[in-house]
Amino acid sequence: MADESARLVTILNALPRPWLIGVDIDGTLAPIVARPEQSTLAPGAIEALEALAGRVGVMVAVVSGRPLADLRQKFGLPQSVMLLGSHGAEVGSEIDQRTPQEQSAIDSALATLERVAKALAGSWIEDKPLAVALHVRQSDPQQAAAALAELEPSLRANSDFTVHRGHMVLEVAVRPTSKASAFCQLSRRLDSAATIFIGDDDSDEKVFGSLGPNDVTIKVGPGPTIAAHRLDAPADVVELLLALANDA
């Protein structure tokens, strides 16, 4: 086991129980790829989640920007793992239906993103149950950064939208929730004694910032972070979860 994983096992085992462990998917349990449909979990991830969720005093939740149906059907996540999909807008059920007002907001956001996508080579739009997202990972990096920098402030200024920023993607949602608020609500509802969160992007940084001084925050991959700990890649996350399951 890597030194950091071993150190984290020692730190986590000193925490009071029950634990609530939250973990992101893309960039955390699955390597980042060009398009979401190409994503696969790191080897051993399903087994690690299932084993850890089966331990006494341990609750596990996957917290993702992906829709719930995508999480269950694409990745085959075990029923013992709780799911917060669409940045927390979908909790514990399959695809929620858009209200007429939400559909109108989606249409407005889509029109805005389509104008950008037409001008930015390599970009494309993903339609989600409660959001639309502009992906720019396959675009020229400088042009993509400039387009997102110009686009994001105007979207955030619209009270109908909740904007989430990920790895080379800008998502516009129509329900005012976030990974941070949904995960904190789940922790309160479950009355967890200690909370651990593992993630990799800007939306996960907001979860890190929402947790208390006695909770444990783990950043995956490079880049600045407010998390107290860091792992290099999804394979290291799987190694940590398996080690916790075996040691819990």
ABEGO torsion letter per residue (X at the ends): XBAAAAAAAAAAAABBOBBBBBBBABGAABBBBABAAABBBBBGAAAAAAAAAABBGBBBBBBBABBAAAAAAAAGBBAABBBBBGGGABBGBBBBBBBAAAAAAAAAAAAAAAAAAAABBGBBBBBBAABBBBBAAABBAAAAAAAAAAAAAAAAABAABBBBBBBGBBBBBABBBBAAAAAAAAAAAAGBABBBBBBABAAAAAAAAABBAABBBBBBEBEBBABABBBABAAAAAAAAAAAAAAX
